[in-house]
Structures are given as structure tokens and as C-alpha cells.
Amino acid sequence: MRPVSLGLVLAFACIAGSASAASFDCRKARTADEKAICAERALNDKDVRMDVLYGINKRTLAMGGRGALMDQQQQWLRDRHKCGSNRACLNRAYDGRLAELEKGLERIYSSGPF
């Protein structure tokens, strides 16, 4: 995989730095998966990273691709929810989703010089 561009790293750092926890408000976490993500820093960090990569992919896809990506994300969230508070399951879910979203970055990188 290509190294991440400086702009992407800075964008990720700004977003991750401004997020107090996860990609959602942990004060409103109600489900077991959300509570587990908020309770463990590594899962929290993966959630923030997933949210950033999802946002980048979503903004760079044409409408048809964007809709498909949004459908995939909703299915992934349903699958993640099935993990409940099982941290090993949540880690596997995030690792798989992050790998999928990183493939989208490859599409961006191949589109031109940055």
C-alpha cells in the first residue's frame, strides 16, 4: 500500500484530536458495542479512523458508488452491533472494515499525483 499523504495525515490528526471519543457521542452510548468502544482506547481509535476513512471515501465517490458505500456501512454497523461487548469481535470487525476502506484510498491514490 502507498504511504498516506501528508494532507490526509493532517486531516486525520485534526479530526481525531478534536474527537473526545469515538465517532459518536459516548455520553449517549446505549448499546453494548457502543459502550465497549467508548471504554477501550484502541477500539475508540479504530472507530475514529474508520469514520475518517469512510468520510474520505464517501466524498470521493460518484453518486452510485456513494450509495453503495453507505449501504455497506449500514450493514457493517448492524454486524458490529452483533458483537455486543465482545472486544475481540469488535476488533475483528474494525480491522476488516478498515481494510475495505483503505482499498478505497488506493483508488484515490491511483487517480492522480498528489
C-alpha positions as CSV (number, residue, x, y, z in Angstrom):
1,M,0.0,0.0,0.0
2,R,1.2,3.5,-0.7
3,P,2.2,5.8,2.2
4,V,-0.6,8.1,3.4
5,S,-0.2,11.6,2.1
6,L,0.7,14.5,4.4
7,G,-2.6,16.2,3.9
8,L,-4.5,13.0,4.8
9,V,-2.4,12.6,7.9
10,L,-3.0,16.2,9.0
11,A,-6.8,15.9,8.3
12,F,-6.9,12.7,10.4
13,A,-4.9,14.3,13.2
14,C,-7.2,17.3,13.3
15,I,-10.4,15.2,13.3
16,A,-9.0,12.6,15.8
17,G,-7.7,15.3,18.0
18,S,-11.0,17.1,18.2
19,A,-12.9,14.0,18.9
20,S,-13.3,13.4,22.6
21,A,-14.3,9.8,22.0
22,A,-15.3,7.6,19.0
23,S,-17.2,8.9,16.0
24,F,-20.3,9.2,18.1
25,D,-21.1,10.8,21.5
26,C,-20.1,8.4,24.2
27,R,-22.3,10.1,26.7
28,K,-25.2,8.8,24.5
29,A,-23.9,5.3,24.1
30,R,-26.6,2.8,24.9
31,T,-25.8,-0.4,23.2
32,A,-23.2,-2.9,24.3
33,D,-21.0,-2.4,21.3
34,E,-21.0,1.4,21.7
35,K,-20.2,1.2,25.4
36,A,-17.3,-1.2,24.7
37,I,-15.9,1.1,22.0
38,C,-16.1,4.1,24.4
39,A,-14.4,2.0,27.2
40,E,-11.4,0.9,25.3
41,R,-9.0,3.4,23.7
42,A,-7.8,1.1,20.9
43,L,-11.4,0.5,19.8
44,N,-12.1,4.2,20.2
45,D,-9.2,5.0,17.9
46,K,-10.2,2.4,15.3
47,D,-13.7,3.9,15.3
48,V,-12.4,7.4,14.7
49,R,-10.1,6.1,12.0
50,M,-12.9,4.2,10.4
51,D,-15.1,7.3,10.4
52,V,-12.4,9.5,8.8
53,L,-11.7,6.9,6.1
54,Y,-15.4,6.4,5.5
55,G,-15.9,10.2,5.1
56,I,-13.0,10.5,2.6
57,N,-14.3,7.6,0.5
58,K,-17.8,8.9,0.6
59,R,-16.8,12.3,-0.6
60,T,-14.7,11.0,-3.5
61,L,-17.2,8.6,-5.0
62,A,-19.8,9.3,-7.6
63,M,-23.5,9.1,-6.5
64,G,-24.0,5.4,-7.4
65,G,-20.8,4.4,-5.6
66,R,-21.6,6.6,-2.7
67,G,-25.0,5.0,-2.2
68,A,-23.4,1.5,-2.3
69,L,-20.8,2.6,0.2
70,M,-23.5,4.0,2.6
71,D,-25.4,0.7,2.3
72,Q,-22.2,-1.2,3.1
73,Q,-21.6,1.0,6.1
74,Q,-25.1,0.4,7.4
75,Q,-24.7,-3.3,7.1
76,W,-21.3,-3.1,8.8
77,L,-22.9,-1.2,11.7
78,R,-25.5,-3.9,12.0
79,D,-22.8,-6.6,12.0
80,R,-20.7,-4.6,14.5
81,H,-23.8,-4.4,16.8
82,K,-24.0,-8.2,16.8
83,C,-20.6,-8.3,18.5
84,G,-22.1,-6.7,21.7
85,S,-19.4,-6.1,24.2
86,N,-17.1,-8.8,22.8
87,R,-13.9,-6.8,22.2
88,A,-12.2,-9.5,20.1
89,C,-15.2,-9.5,17.8
90,L,-15.3,-5.7,17.7
91,N,-11.5,-5.6,16.9
92,R,-12.0,-8.1,14.0
93,A,-15.0,-6.1,12.7
94,Y,-13.0,-2.9,12.7
95,D,-9.9,-4.5,11.2
96,G,-12.0,-5.8,8.3
97,R,-13.8,-2.6,7.7
98,L,-10.6,-0.5,7.9
99,A,-9.0,-2.8,5.3
100,E,-12.0,-2.3,3.0
101,L,-12.0,1.5,3.4
102,E,-8.2,1.6,2.8
103,K,-8.8,-0.1,-0.6
104,G,-10.8,3.0,-1.4
105,L,-7.8,5.2,-0.7
106,E,-5.9,3.1,-3.2
107,R,-8.5,4.2,-5.8
108,I,-7.9,7.8,-4.8
109,Y,-4.1,7.5,-5.0
110,S,-4.3,5.9,-8.4
111,S,-6.4,8.8,-9.7
112,G,-3.5,11.2,-9.9
113,P,-0.4,12.8,-8.5
114,F,-0.7,14.3,-5.0
